[in-house]
């Protein structure tokens, strides 16, 4: 049974009615972020029920010592934690001496929480009767500023309803926080100073080991019925905590308000000795602007994002809500402003998985950012990997590879591998291929080749060297094989000749060799620089070619399909449809031993190859492989439904495509995998965008042109999206009987629609 308490709405995520059992899930679903920091939707006031406190700062992490019962060469020494940062949102509230705590109230009425995605803010309201019988109405609204990304703002209002009341606000900063997922219960933060002046407070702390310096800040102001109170306050401090205490007698029906600005300044952006002065300057700036004007700026900033990124769906509110939720969270997580950052799988919504970067970025997120942002955003994501190439070479050396072979990490913060499950760390090496594919994808979409001679070719050479060394020649097969791997389907480990891994290895080698030749011919000075650095010889290129030309791919003549890996047909091939529903999800019901021996596929594996390299296969081949593998797929990875939705749409199976779309778009909202309390699945949200644009819209780049093959689910009246293709904005509007194209620009663009050439003139609606 999936959760269904989120109200259907086109632009907002809405929860009505208080249920303590839903608090942790809602803390994830209502999370907010601005690309530089983020937080779970924890209550500002004290809450003693089950809760998962979470605030996070982009790029600030802690290397928690890996905890395993054994050790092998090459094993990562630490698991990089997304650090739970000091809490700045807290506001203790007491009414006639009793602490406001929703877990302990006599009665809670009209509880409502809203995440307004159109304008970028989170609100909450309720009427609570405390144990002392005082009844109050509470409203809070907060947001993390896009314009001033070191600052968030809160307005917190309390109105006594049945009596006059003594209402005390105690806004605070708390550095005494820990991660839920610590391996050794280590202390992650070392507090250096606790300061306050006037209505501002500052805690300067530093992370242990990584030595990130952070100043957590707040500035507060109290008013009654809109009139600011210039009142005395008392201050309470400890070694890692500072609290302001405001005491006021409030008449029945009057509203007392606390405005709180807070956030973080870090030594990633400022001199570590000037963090307090930087924070003071920013707080002064936003307080001059004021809460309401800052909120207006927030609305404008989000309006600008939505102008390009929005996808509209007519006739299906749940589908509309789902796609906007996904687009909103992607933009909250990563805006492309800082090339040092990447897109963590949980973003700012939880701690699970650690690290900030998986192959998800290259395989799923880059297409979204390519089409909805300036191309420099995607280029920054590519440069992130180039900047970590030396570490990728180091990672490969630890496993015994030589000569500049590069193995990018499965999980990383700084380029070092920090994933601590051996079957993933050592064996899920296909991730290397996604990094090369992203370079290809960037060039294909933007036509900007300059990245390859400047940076990309070095990455491609390192990856090709890895694949050439990782393959070995099998005399029995008279082919090169790749043994002991985990494919995208993590429900099978240590397999031989995973089709997807072998295929992407062959492709990477060929793509690297092709670009070596292009750069040698067209960019001689870059070629000379690169060759002096990497020492690539003609003999080595011959070795590459031998591996690529003679790669082995397991194939079943009886089924006329490539096999996911050697021995796949030895399994007991019972389809998911014939699996007892009480056994699902198998990752929560079965032993690992049983999962590994089953035919069940966690996510697209062979079909991931057909997604990336669809031009290499006919539609008939796709259909055969889809019909063979999809029935064994349990879709217990967040990355699974989107690929299947795109392929079902290509095959014209719109009901199936729609079902998969709904699952990927509402994966967290409906909590399909019963784990949303741990945080959201941010990187898979880009797959939701792909499901519509590449799936239903059929968008591809063919013959250097944008190409579309529009289809529409029966459940929809219409849908629309925009594509930024080579600095020209094309709007696509699909209805049940026609597709409209509109070009924003000065020059016409040629596109393909169902393989027919169509010229779209600027600012002229074209019906196809």
Helices and strands as residue ranges (DSSP letters): E 6-7, E 12-16, G 20-22, H 23-29, E 32-33, E 37-39, E 55-57, E 61-65, E 78-82, E 91-95, E 98-99, E 107-116, E 121-129, E 135-144, E 151-160, E 165-174, E 189-197, E 200-207, E 213-224, E 227-228, E 234-238, E 241-250, E 255-266, G 272-274, H 275-289, H 291-309, E 312-314, H 317-333, H 360-360, I 361-365, H 366-372, H 375-386, H 389-398, H 422-425, H 431-446, H 450-451, I 452-456, H 457-470, E 472-474, E 479-481, H 499-522, H 524-534, H 538-549, E 555-556, E 561-562, G 568-570, G 576-578, G 581-583, H 586-589, H 592-597, H 606-612, G 614-616, H 619-629, G 630-632, H 640-650, H 654-665, G 676-678, H 682-690, I 691-696, E 700-702, E 705-708, E 718-725, E 728-735, E 739-744, E 749-753, E 756-760, E 766-767
